Amino acid sequence: MDSYFKKRYNSFKFAFKGLNSAVRSEPHMRLHILAAIGVIVAGIIFRVTKLEWCLLAGSIGLVITAEIFNTAIETLTNLVSPQHNPLAGKTKDLAAGAVLVAAITAAIVGLIIFIPYMQDMVNSY
Ligand SMILES: Nc1ncnc2c1ncn2[C@@H]1O[C@H](COP(=O)(O)OP(=O)(O)OP(=O)(O)O)[C@@H](O)[C@H]1O
């Protein structure tokens, strides 16, 4: 039983190690985190609803998850194919495409949520 909890503890430790490594090594990851902080601040300022918080949290999670998978795929591709190879390039481009789709989706969700709040703020002046 003791080793069961130790294994679960180690799994969390390795997962946080991966997260930490993505934040430290990937400039894009830091940009996503900055954007997420901006969204959270805007959400607090505009007092968005619970449902809107859920959509914003889902969008932030989607983008960060996509970026971590992208980093994992890039790292594995560099290991397997350090030399130039069209398939390695295609693999990296596909992973980058997934991040782009997630980021565009998150931007659309953010615009749909925040534009009406901004319009209200402008109208109230
Ligand atoms: N081994 C390779 N063989 C062929 N093309 C490659 C290879 N490595 C990279 N490329 C091409 O160069 C592009 C940029 O590769 P790189 O490894 O710099 O990824 P990146 O997406 O710029 O990484 P980061 O997210 O760190 O900025 C890839 O998307 C791919 O088109």
Ligand as a Chemical Component Dictionary entry (heavy atoms), coordinates in Angstrom:
data_LIG
# 
_chem_comp.id                   LIG 
_chem_comp.type                 NON-POLYMER 
_chem_comp.pdbx_formal_charge   0 
_chem_comp.three_letter_code    LIG 
# 
loop_
_chem_comp_atom.comp_id 
_chem_comp_atom.atom_id 
_chem_comp_atom.alt_atom_id 
_chem_comp_atom.type_symbol 
_chem_comp_atom.charge 
_chem_comp_atom.model_Cartn_x 
_chem_comp_atom.model_Cartn_y 
_chem_comp_atom.model_Cartn_z 
_chem_comp_atom.pdbx_ordinal 
LIG N1  N1  N 0 14.457 17.359 -38.554 1  
LIG C1  C1  C 0 13.746 18.157 -39.377 2  
LIG N2  N2  N 0 13.549 17.795 -40.652 3  
LIG C2  C2  C 0 12.821 18.580 -41.481 4  
LIG N3  N3  N 0 12.240 19.738 -41.141 5  
LIG C3  C3  C 0 12.395 20.147 -39.878 6  
LIG C4  C4  C 0 13.157 19.393 -38.935 7  
LIG N4  N4  N 0 13.160 20.047 -37.750 8  
LIG C5  C5  C 0 12.418 21.141 -37.956 9  
LIG N5  N5  N 0 11.950 21.212 -39.216 10 
LIG C6  C6  C 0 11.094 22.279 -39.799 11 
LIG O1  O1  O 0 11.397 23.511 -39.168 12 
LIG C7  C7  C 0 10.255 23.981 -38.440 13 
LIG C8  C8  C 0 10.698 24.600 -37.130 14 
LIG O2  O2  O 0 11.326 23.594 -36.359 15 
LIG P1  P1  P 0 11.713 23.804 -34.833 16 
LIG O3  O3  O 0 12.357 22.557 -34.312 17 
LIG O4  O4  O 0 12.474 25.075 -34.693 18 
LIG O5  O5  O 0 10.281 23.893 -34.227 19 
LIG P2  P2  P 0 9.508  25.186 -33.728 20 
LIG O6  O6  O 0 8.075  24.870 -33.979 21 
LIG O7  O7  O 0 10.066 26.424 -34.334 22 
LIG O8  O8  O 0 9.888  25.083 -32.208 23 
LIG P3  P3  P 0 9.497  26.099 -31.059 24 
LIG O9  O9  O 0 8.077  25.739 -30.687 25 
LIG O10 O10 O 0 10.506 25.764 -30.012 26 
LIG O11 O11 O 0 9.660  27.487 -31.629 27 
LIG C9  C9  C 0 9.347  22.740 -38.248 28 
LIG O12 O12 O 0 8.002  23.082 -38.070 29 
LIG C10 C10 C 0 9.611  21.991 -39.524 30 
LIG O13 O13 O 0 8.845  22.531 -40.598 31 
# 
loop_
_chem_comp_bond.comp_id 
_chem_comp_bond.atom_id_1 
_chem_comp_bond.atom_id_2 
_chem_comp_bond.value_order 
_chem_comp_bond.pdbx_ordinal 
LIG N1  C1  SING 1  
LIG C1  N2  SING 2  
LIG C1  C4  DOUB 3  
LIG N2  C2  DOUB 4  
LIG C2  N3  SING 5  
LIG N3  C3  DOUB 6  
LIG C3  C4  SING 7  
LIG C3  N5  SING 8  
LIG C4  N4  SING 9  
LIG N4  C5  DOUB 10 
LIG C5  N5  SING 11 
LIG N5  C6  SING 12 
LIG C6  O1  SING 13 
LIG C6  C10 SING 14 
LIG O1  C7  SING 15 
LIG C7  C8  SING 16 
LIG C7  C9  SING 17 
LIG C8  O2  SING 18 
LIG O2  P1  SING 19 
LIG P1  O3  DOUB 20 
LIG P1  O4  SING 21 
LIG P1  O5  SING 22 
LIG O5  P2  SING 23 
LIG P2  O6  DOUB 24 
LIG P2  O7  SING 25 
LIG P2  O8  SING 26 
LIG O8  P3  SING 27 
LIG P3  O9  DOUB 28 
LIG P3  O10 SING 29 
LIG P3  O11 SING 30 
LIG C9  O12 SING 31 
LIG C9  C10 SING 32 
LIG C10 O13 SING 33 
# 
